[in-house]
Amino acid sequence: MTALTPLQKLWLTEAVRLREEHAGPLEDLEANRLARTAGGDLPIRIVHRALRLAERDGLSAALTRWLQGARLALVLLAIVAVVSGAGLGFAALGNGLVPVNVFWALGSLLGLNLILLMSWALGLLFAGEHSASLGRLWLWLSEKLARDARAAQLAPALLLLLQRRKLNRWAVGVLVNSLWLLALLSALVIVLTLLATRRYGFVWETTILGTDSFVAVTQALGALPAALGFNVPNVEMIRASGDAALTFESARQAWAAWLVGVLLVYGVLPRLVLAVLCLWRWKRGRAALSLDLNLPGYSPLRERLMPSSERLGINDAAPPQLHHVTGGISDLASDGALLVAIELDDQRSWPPKLPANVKHAGVLDSRESRNTLLEQLTRFPPKRLVIACDPRRSPDRGSLALIAELARSATATRVWLLQAPPGQALDAERLGDWHSALQQLELPFADSAPLNWLETGHD
């Protein structure tokens, strides 16, 4: 996965909090220990812990797929916006066989846009945390295109994170105004193309309004386009257009320039300005995002991540499944060789004679000894680690989880399945269970002492 942005880190932290709020606390001893080792203040440690859990449980990969779905959803919405804008342009001018009613054309191009623009602005001013239909549609499409059940809590986590700073209104504003800008630009391109390739006549018609009303409206709408250099029809052209479609070129060009100028000034430019404004507010608010430590899910983490005193022997539920083992800790320097055993009985002579450069970490037979060693390995990871196991015991989830956690603390790890003591024999079925479990963890194992590898790094 590529490097996460600060927003994505907070997003994953919020998603982990929601998951623990709904499903109960996660098994987090390793994540807590690594967060304490990384240091920093409490928010930094909470984020570090959440990222470890998200990576372990596949939530980081789900976020990557969700973002891919979100980008694809944006592409689909952009295509719909372009096609819709083109449709508006064709509907406004028609095929050129009949004169164009200028105010019908203007209503086709800007009517729906202006209604929805006023609705969005009123919602922004008075409704506060409104939810635009385009925003909901984008989130729904993003989740569907992600096709990952683990992404179900990502959208709610993002909304909750943004709502605390009221950033969702600006994020939706960027989306809505950008899509409308794209649609209006598409309509503008189609209108310009049709005006450049076809000959149109322009009229206005009314039953109850007088000529002076249309003259006043036309001149008022054309004031800003005229200030930008667009040609607008004069009073005589406006009055003449009420009787029949004008056929002389100057009138056609004046009405065409008026229509294009009004579309640009009252359609394209407002959406462009609002999109830029929303983007500016979004970037400012995003830079100020931080964790809310007053939330219930973060309060219990204070003692675990910044303990006033170290506590050992905490019992947590075993994880429902084993986690994939990676090669080791890549961001910490590793050195030395270490041998450690798990739950050996007194029937064995232990430890074996070791080379001078190999250290013995003892036998892990209690919660305290495990936590102590894991804390040490987190700070000083070995280059080579051999884990000795008694294959007469069943490979239960707790032992396999410990082996996986130890392996993540070393650059290279091997498992030594010890021979049975004199007078005893190993159970073939149980030994097969060990082989299957270690293959699932992708850890090399052997039934002979790998002391030469432990000393030199090669067999």
KETIDREN-437090 format. One line per 2 residues: their letters; for each residue x, y, z of C-alpha. Coordinates in nm, 3 decimals. Each point is the difference from the previous one (the first is absolute). Layout:
<gumars>
a> X:Y:Z ~ ...
</gumars>
This chain:
<gumars>
mt> 0.000:0.000:0.000 ~ 0.123:0.347:-0.084
al> 0.080:0.256:0.270 ~ -0.311:0.120:0.179
tp> -0.095:0.366:0.015 ~ -0.078:0.158:0.340
lq> -0.371:-0.012:-0.085 ~ 0.016:-0.370:-0.086
kl> 0.181:-0.075:0.327 ~ -0.272:0.176:0.200
wl> -0.262:-0.170:-0.216 ~ 0.135:-0.347:0.079
te> 0.028:0.092:0.369 ~ -0.367:0.099:0.004
av> -0.095:-0.320:-0.187 ~ 0.183:-0.213:0.260
rl> -0.176:0.191:0.280 ~ -0.341:-0.066:-0.159
re> 0.085:-0.366:-0.047 ~ 0.096:-0.038:0.366
eh> -0.309:0.194:0.104 ~ -0.230:-0.241:-0.184
ag> 0.188:-0.331:0.027 ~ 0.193:0.041:0.325
pl> 0.373:0.054:0.069 ~ 0.248:-0.151:-0.243
ed> 0.299:-0.214:0.098 ~ 0.255:0.280:0.014
le> 0.293:-0.098:0.224 ~ 0.251:0.013:-0.284
an> -0.146:0.321:-0.145 ~ 0.008:0.168:0.342
rl> 0.357:-0.107:0.061 ~ 0.117:0.130:-0.338
ar> -0.187:0.327:0.054 ~ 0.169:0.048:0.338
ta> 0.337:-0.073:-0.157 ~ -0.060:0.250:-0.282
gg> -0.048:0.273:0.261 ~ -0.169:0.337:-0.043
dl> -0.301:0.150:0.172 ~ -0.328:-0.185:0.050
pi> -0.163:0.091:-0.337 ~ 0.309:-0.119:-0.186
ri> 0.001:-0.329:0.192 ~ -0.373:-0.053:-0.059
vh> 0.048:0.051:-0.374 ~ 0.304:-0.232:-0.001
ra> -0.199:-0.269:0.180 ~ -0.295:0.037:-0.238
lr> 0.222:-0.024:-0.308 ~ 0.157:-0.322:0.131
la> -0.342:-0.151:0.062 ~ -0.131:0.121:-0.335
er> 0.296:-0.154:-0.182 ~ -0.031:-0.325:0.191
dg> -0.374:-0.040:-0.050 ~ -0.009:0.106:-0.366
ls> -0.164:0.338:0.056 ~ 0.288:0.182:-0.172
aa> -0.044:-0.215:-0.310 ~ -0.376:0.064:0.017
lt> 0.070:0.375:0.006 ~ 0.213:-0.034:-0.314
rw> -0.282:-0.181:-0.178 ~ -0.254:0.255:0.128
lq> 0.207:0.286:-0.138 ~ 0.025:-0.179:-0.333
ga> -0.378:-0.038:0.000 ~ -0.039:0.367:0.093
rl> 0.216:0.110:-0.293 ~ -0.194:-0.224:-0.237
al> -0.328:0.141:0.137 ~ 0.129:0.353:-0.065
vl> 0.086:-0.095:-0.358 ~ -0.351:-0.142:-0.052
la> -0.164:0.312:0.146 ~ 0.224:0.219:-0.216
iv> -0.106:-0.191:-0.311 ~ -0.366:0.042:0.097
av> 0.060:0.373:0.055 ~ 0.163:0.042:-0.343
vs> -0.277:-0.192:-0.178 ~ -0.271:0.191:0.190
ga> 0.162:0.333:-0.085 ~ 0.019:-0.095:-0.365
gl> -0.368:-0.092:0.014 ~ -0.083:0.343:0.141
gf> 0.188:0.166:-0.285 ~ -0.183:-0.199:-0.268
aa> -0.337:0.055:0.170 ~ 0.056:0.376:0.022
lg> 0.075:0.061:-0.370 ~ -0.170:-0.289:-0.176
ng> 0.067:-0.091:-0.361 ~ -0.021:0.349:-0.148
lv> -0.317:-0.069:-0.200 ~ -0.209:0.232:0.215
pv> 0.098:0.330:0.163 ~ 0.149:-0.022:0.348
nv> -0.205:0.157:0.278 ~ 0.284:0.170:0.191
fw> -0.162:-0.018:0.342 ~ -0.103:-0.364:-0.042
al> 0.358:-0.075:-0.101 ~ 0.133:0.191:0.300
gs> -0.239:-0.184:0.231 ~ 0.113:-0.334:-0.141
ll> 0.364:0.086:0.058 ~ -0.019:0.167:0.341
gl> -0.338:-0.073:0.155 ~ 0.073:-0.325:0.183
nl> 0.352:0.115:0.085 ~ -0.123:0.321:0.165
il> -0.274:-0.181:0.197 ~ 0.246:-0.256:0.138
lm> 0.261:0.268:0.062 ~ -0.243:0.201:0.216
sw> -0.105:-0.320:0.178 ~ 0.362:-0.085:0.078
al> 0.076:0.353:0.119 ~ -0.308:0.011:0.226
gl> 0.090:-0.339:0.143 ~ 0.353:0.120:0.067
lf> -0.122:0.315:0.178 ~ -0.298:-0.127:0.197
ag> 0.001:-0.379:0.015 ~ 0.360:-0.033:0.112
eh> 0.100:-0.364:-0.042 ~ -0.213:-0.066:-0.304
sa> 0.060:-0.305:-0.215 ~ -0.005:0.051:-0.375
sl> -0.143:-0.275:-0.214 ~ 0.312:-0.002:-0.219
gr> 0.216:-0.051:0.309 ~ -0.211:-0.294:0.116
lw> 0.004:-0.145:-0.351 ~ 0.380:0.026:-0.015
lw> 0.044:-0.173:0.337 ~ -0.243:-0.275:-0.101
ls> 0.179:-0.057:-0.331 ~ 0.339:0.001:0.171
ek> -0.108:-0.271:0.243 ~ -0.158:-0.212:-0.274
la> 0.302:0.025:-0.228 ~ 0.240:-0.084:0.285
rd> -0.162:-0.345:0.042 ~ 0.159:-0.060:0.339
ar> -0.204:-0.084:0.308 ~ 0.273:0.145:0.221
aa> -0.062:0.341:-0.162 ~ -0.348:0.025:0.151
ql> 0.116:0.222:0.287 ~ 0.223:0.225:-0.209
ap> -0.275:0.230:-0.130 ~ -0.161:0.053:0.346
al> 0.345:0.060:0.149 ~ 0.079:0.263:-0.264
ll> -0.332:0.178:0.055 ~ 0.041:0.008:0.377
ll> 0.357:0.124:-0.030 ~ -0.097:0.284:-0.235
qr> -0.314:0.100:0.185 ~ 0.196:0.094:0.311
rk> 0.163:0.284:-0.194 ~ -0.303:0.049:-0.226
ln> 0.216:-0.093:-0.294 ~ -0.257:-0.222:-0.166
rw> -0.186:0.306:-0.131 ~ 0.314:0.123:-0.177
av> 0.090:-0.346:-0.132 ~ -0.352:-0.038:-0.142
gv> 0.023:0.355:-0.130 ~ 0.316:-0.083:-0.197
lv> -0.169:-0.308:-0.146 ~ -0.332:0.164:-0.088
ns> 0.140:0.322:-0.145 ~ 0.273:-0.181:-0.193
lw> -0.249:-0.236:-0.164 ~ -0.233:0.287:-0.091
ll> 0.297:0.195:-0.132 ~ 0.088:-0.296:-0.220
al> -0.360:-0.026:-0.123 ~ -0.022:0.371:-0.081
ls> 0.335:-0.002:-0.178 ~ -0.124:-0.293:-0.207
al> -0.319:0.194:-0.081 ~ 0.207:0.306:-0.091
vi> 0.218:-0.201:-0.238 ~ -0.307:-0.151:-0.171
vl> -0.168:0.342:-0.031 ~ 0.313:0.153:-0.153
tl> 0.034:-0.297:-0.237 ~ -0.363:0.026:-0.116
la> 0.018:0.376:-0.041 ~ 0.319:-0.039:-0.204
tr> -0.142:-0.267:-0.234 ~ -0.369:0.088:-0.034
ry> -0.203:0.309:-0.080 ~ -0.251:0.092:0.270
gf> -0.265:0.266:0.019 ~ -0.100:0.141:0.342
vw> -0.339:0.116:0.123 ~ -0.180:0.069:0.325
et> -0.374:-0.048:0.050 ~ -0.253:0.106:0.262
ti> -0.371:0.032:0.050 ~ -0.038:0.205:0.318
lg> 0.328:0.193:0.023 ~ 0.089:0.309:-0.197
td> 0.296:0.064:-0.224 ~ 0.158:0.234:0.253
sf> 0.020:-0.282:0.256 ~ 0.206:-0.216:-0.234
va> 0.220:0.290:-0.095 ~ 0.073:0.072:0.367
vt> 0.067:-0.366:0.088 ~ 0.223:-0.053:-0.303
qa> 0.206:0.309:0.073 ~ 0.028:-0.082:0.373
lg> 0.120:-0.352:-0.071 ~ 0.240:0.128:-0.265
al> 0.161:0.267:0.219 ~ 0.269:-0.223:0.153
pa> 0.077:-0.186:-0.326 ~ 0.028:0.337:-0.174
al> 0.253:0.111:0.265 ~ 0.206:-0.307:-0.091
gf> -0.006:0.087:-0.368 ~ -0.295:-0.206:-0.124
nv> -0.217:0.160:-0.266 ~ -0.368:0.041:0.103
pn> -0.301:0.095:-0.215 ~ -0.110:0.361:0.009
ve> -0.354:0.117:0.069 ~ -0.103:-0.006:-0.367
mi> 0.122:-0.359:-0.041 ~ -0.181:-0.109:0.316
ra> -0.327:0.160:-0.110 ~ 0.030:-0.138:-0.352
sg> 0.060:-0.352:0.133 ~ -0.342:0.003:0.157
da> -0.168:0.008:-0.340 ~ 0.203:-0.257:-0.195
al> 0.335:-0.171:-0.008 ~ 0.264:0.245:-0.111
tf> 0.182:-0.105:-0.312 ~ 0.276:0.258:-0.028
es> 0.338:-0.111:0.123 ~ 0.068:0.273:0.257
ar> -0.318:-0.090:0.191 ~ 0.078:-0.373:-0.011
qa> 0.351:0.060:0.129 ~ -0.118:0.240:0.271
wa> -0.257:-0.247:0.135 ~ 0.249:-0.289:-0.020
aw> 0.263:0.203:0.191 ~ -0.262:0.102:0.257
lv> -0.104:-0.361:0.056 ~ 0.360:-0.121:0.035
gv> 0.091:0.291:0.229 ~ -0.297:-0.056:0.231
ll> 0.081:-0.374:0.020 ~ 0.361:0.076:0.086
vy> -0.066:0.280:0.251 ~ -0.302:-0.142:0.182
gv> 0.075:-0.370:-0.039 ~ 0.366:-0.090:-0.039
lp> 0.168:0.275:0.201 ~ -0.214:-0.032:0.320
rl> 0.061:-0.375:0.010 ~ 0.372:0.053:-0.057
vl> 0.023:0.257:0.280 ~ -0.198:-0.219:0.241
av> 0.207:-0.308:-0.083 ~ 0.323:0.191:0.069
lc> -0.144:0.148:0.322 ~ -0.112:-0.342:0.127
lw> 0.337:-0.151:-0.091 ~ 0.180:0.275:0.193
rw> -0.218:-0.051:0.307 ~ 0.042:-0.377:-0.030
kr> 0.380:0.020:-0.009 ~ 0.011:0.240:0.295
gr> -0.228:-0.218:0.210 ~ 0.177:-0.321:-0.098
aa> 0.332:0.139:0.122 ~ -0.160:0.072:0.340
ls> -0.149:-0.350:0.046 ~ 0.102:-0.183:0.317
ld> -0.121:-0.276:0.229 ~ -0.273:0.076:0.251
ln> 0.144:-0.159:0.314 ~ -0.329:0.053:0.185
lp> -0.169:-0.276:-0.200 ~ -0.079:-0.308:0.211
gy> 0.206:-0.233:-0.220 ~ 0.324:0.188:0.066
sp> -0.026:0.047:0.376 ~ 0.096:-0.361:0.093
lr> 0.309:0.019:-0.222 ~ 0.173:0.263:0.211
er> 0.116:-0.242:0.270 ~ 0.095:-0.268:-0.254
lm> 0.200:0.229:-0.229 ~ 0.141:0.242:0.258
ps> -0.009:-0.206:0.320 ~ 0.091:0.159:0.330
se> 0.145:-0.341:0.090 ~ 0.055:-0.317:-0.202
rl> -0.251:-0.277:0.061 ~ 0.047:-0.360:-0.105
gi> -0.220:-0.304:-0.015 ~ -0.302:0.146:-0.181
nd> -0.209:-0.270:-0.163 ~ -0.167:0.080:-0.331
aa> -0.213:-0.221:-0.223 ~ 0.190:-0.197:-0.260
pp> -0.027:0.134:-0.355 ~ -0.258:-0.174:-0.220
ql> 0.262:-0.079:-0.262 ~ 0.374:0.009:-0.045
hh> 0.156:0.307:-0.150 ~ 0.238:-0.008:-0.290
vt> 0.367:0.012:0.098 ~ 0.228:0.245:-0.177
gg> 0.377:-0.012:-0.022 ~ 0.085:0.207:0.305
is> 0.038:0.358:0.114 ~ 0.143:0.191:-0.293
dl> 0.025:0.343:0.164 ~ 0.215:-0.113:0.296
as> 0.357:-0.124:-0.012 ~ 0.029:-0.366:0.098
dg> 0.302:-0.190:0.123 ~ 0.098:-0.321:0.177
al> -0.150:-0.347:0.032 ~ -0.249:-0.120:0.259
lv> -0.145:-0.333:0.110 ~ -0.329:-0.012:0.189
ai> -0.220:-0.292:0.104 ~ -0.375:-0.015:0.056
el> -0.154:-0.199:0.287 ~ 0.255:-0.280:0.051
dd> -0.039:-0.246:0.284 ~ 0.265:-0.128:0.241
qr> 0.064:-0.322:-0.196 ~ 0.246:0.173:-0.229
sw> 0.353:0.117:0.059 ~ -0.022:0.365:-0.101
pp> 0.157:0.209:-0.136 ~ 0.239:-0.178:-0.238
kl> 0.359:0.110:-0.028 ~ -0.002:0.322:-0.200
pa> 0.270:0.181:-0.201 ~ 0.149:0.307:0.162
nv> -0.187:0.246:-0.222 ~ -0.342:-0.158:0.062
kh> -0.202:0.116:0.297 ~ -0.261:-0.198:0.187
ag> -0.326:0.177:0.085 ~ -0.130:-0.273:0.230
vl> -0.326:-0.192:-0.005 ~ -0.322:0.195:-0.043
ds> -0.246:-0.164:0.237 ~ -0.195:0.297:0.140
re> -0.168:0.315:-0.118 ~ 0.255:0.213:0.178
sr> 0.299:-0.169:-0.165 ~ -0.160:0.035:-0.344
nt> -0.076:0.369:0.042 ~ 0.345:0.072:0.138
ll> 0.174:-0.169:-0.292 ~ -0.227:0.163:-0.258
eq> 0.070:0.341:0.149 ~ 0.375:-0.068:-0.028
lt> -0.027:-0.130:-0.356 ~ -0.196:0.306:-0.104
rf> 0.290:0.221:0.109 ~ 0.284:-0.234:-0.103
pp> -0.118:-0.234:-0.281 ~ 0.235:-0.293:-0.073
kr> 0.127:-0.074:-0.346 ~ -0.062:-0.375:0.038
lv> -0.248:-0.166:0.234 ~ -0.066:-0.367:0.071
ia> -0.317:-0.094:0.185 ~ 0.008:-0.344:0.161
cd> -0.337:-0.174:0.042 ~ -0.110:-0.328:0.151
pr> -0.206:-0.174:-0.272 ~ -0.157:-0.229:0.261
rs> -0.222:0.295:0.087 ~ -0.283:0.103:-0.231
pd> 0.067:0.305:-0.218 ~ -0.270:0.210:0.164
rg> -0.086:0.352:-0.111 ~ 0.179:0.161:0.291
sl> 0.332:-0.172:-0.074 ~ -0.024:0.069:-0.374
al> -0.088:0.365:0.061 ~ 0.304:0.032:0.228
ia> 0.224:-0.163:-0.264 ~ -0.134:0.242:-0.262
el> 0.059:0.298:0.228 ~ 0.353:-0.112:0.082
ar> 0.071:-0.050:-0.371 ~ -0.110:0.356:-0.077
sa> 0.266:0.122:0.243 ~ 0.292:-0.155:-0.191
ta> 0.148:0.032:-0.346 ~ 0.005:-0.379:-0.052
tr> -0.167:-0.271:0.206 ~ 0.003:-0.380:0.010
vw> -0.206:-0.236:0.214 ~ 0.169:-0.298:0.162
ll> -0.237:-0.290:0.062 ~ 0.177:-0.193:0.275
qa> 0.040:-0.374:0.003 ~ -0.188:-0.198:0.262
pp> 0.188:-0.081:0.324 ~ 0.156:-0.348:0.030
gq> -0.263:-0.270:0.036 ~ -0.276:0.207:-0.159
al> -0.127:0.044:-0.355 ~ -0.166:0.286:-0.186
da> -0.358:-0.029:-0.116 ~ 0.004:0.007:-0.382
er> -0.338:0.171:-0.028 ~ 0.095:0.273:0.247
lg> 0.334:0.049:-0.175 ~ -0.192:0.042:-0.326
dw> -0.213:0.269:0.166 ~ 0.319:0.186:0.091
hs> 0.127:-0.025:-0.356 ~ -0.329:0.131:-0.143
al> -0.017:0.286:0.247 ~ 0.359:0.112:-0.063
qq> -0.050:-0.022:-0.376 ~ -0.300:0.226:0.040
le> 0.222:0.246:0.186 ~ 0.260:-0.039:-0.279
lp> 0.275:-0.072:0.253 ~ 0.283:-0.248:-0.071
fa> 0.026:-0.284:0.251 ~ 0.216:-0.306:0.064
ds> 0.022:-0.289:0.246 ~ 0.377:0.035:0.039
ap> 0.183:0.277:0.185 ~ 0.060:0.296:-0.238
ln> 0.290:0.120:0.214 ~ 0.241:0.037:-0.293
wl> -0.246:0.233:-0.177 ~ -0.055:0.184:0.325
et> 0.375:0.054:0.042 ~ 0.108:0.076:-0.358
gh> -0.317:0.084:-0.194 ~ 0.031:-0.300:-0.237
d> -0.042:-0.376:0.031
</gumars>
